[in-house]
Amino acid sequence: MAIRDGFIGTIGDTPLIRLGKLSAECDCEILAKAEFLNPGGSVKDRTALGIILDAERNGRLAPGGTVVEGTAGNTGIGLAHICAARGYRCIIVIPDNQSREKLELLRQLGAQVRAVPPKPYSDPDNYQKVAARLAASIPGAVWANQFDNTANREIHYRTTGPEIWRDTEGRVDAFVCATGTGGTLAGVARYLKERKPEVRIVLADPMGSALYHWVLEGELCAEGSSITEGIGTSRVTANLEGTPIDSALRVDDQQCLDMIYRLLREEGLFVGGSSGINLVAALQLAREMGPGHCIVTLLCDRGGLYAGRLFNPDWLREAGLRVPV
């Protein structure tokens, strides 16, 4: 019988979806891994699982313990689910400018939510640093530290990368995705490069992130800003450090927005902003590489977490964006 063991047993092994209209447009195979089908609704379920399993194996997380994390939302959602399944207390520190849907869901899942004003990473009151101090103050607590805990990239090396290789039968020519912690890109890139050194690894970056310039020019330099949540960064995390990246593409908010509406109307896929960034970059890359190539990316999470923003015409107009028709 094909039976999976609880919430944790349902994480991973997500399907690759061929996006027919995008593929036909560039005469390439555009394949998107449906990470929104993870039980917690995003690719970050994998990250949360990898971090908790590693903490358990190392004896840092004991029965009845506490998991603390600073997150823009999706990793917190995954952690809250797994903590409920494992009997741990979960405390999430999150910037208060994230979507209302995320904050409400975290509370509904049983997490204690501490919303803090957004601060740059250099500020001691940045949400990640607040989470680190909070974890250190609680007996028996662990700080998940998704940005610099390499258990994050390791689970993608062990699961996401092999799944892509298996499901494309090794015919993948390029993998492209946005990054926040760096775990997904780093783990997948390492695995695919080991199996096929010529595969292209491309970072998709929103405006406001410093990684586009870092990949192309070797220095961190941010320009502009973005409404996207949970992707882009001003630093090279421990997860991202040393990752074999061949190139980078930058995507602005309007391109991202147009793509997520296109995915909904042409493919019936209701996804968030990071998926839009990924698919815009995948299409650009396919055109650069030419006909006949297989480009793989991710559909990172569900659109419902952003309904009050990305799918709210009034909010979009206030942000200076054109509502796709």
Sequence and secondary structure as in RCSB ss.txt:
>XXXX:A:sequence
MAIRDGFIGTIGDTPLIRLGKLSAECDCEILAKAEFLNPGGSVKDRTALGIILDAERNGRLAPGGTVVEGTAGNT
GIGLAHICAARGYRCIIVIPDNQSREKLELLRQLGAQVRAVPPKPYSDPDNYQKVAARLAASIPGAVWANQFDNT
ANREIHYRTTGPEIWRDTEGRVDAFVCATGTGGTLAGVARYLKERKPEVRIVLADPMGSALYHWVLEGELCAEGS
SITEGIGTSRVTANLEGTPIDSALRVDDQQCLDMIYRLLREEGLFVGGSSGINLVAALQLAREMGPGHCIVTLLC
DRGGLYAGRLFNPDWLREAGLRVPV
>XXXX:A:secstr
     HHHHTSS   EEE HHHHHHHTSEEEEEEGGGSTTSBTHHHHHHHHHHHHHHTTSS TT EEEEE SSHH
HHHHHHHHHHHT EEEEEEETTS HHHHHHHHHTT EEEEE    TTSTTSHHHHHHHHHHTSTTEEE  TTT T
HHHHHIIIIIHHHHHHHTTT   EEEE  SSSHHHHHHHHHHHHH TT EEEEEEETT SHHHHHHHSS    S 
    S   SS  TTTTT    EEEEE HHHHHHHHHHIIIII   B HHHHHHHHHHHHHHHHH TT EEEEEE 
BBGGGGTTTTT HHHHHHTT     
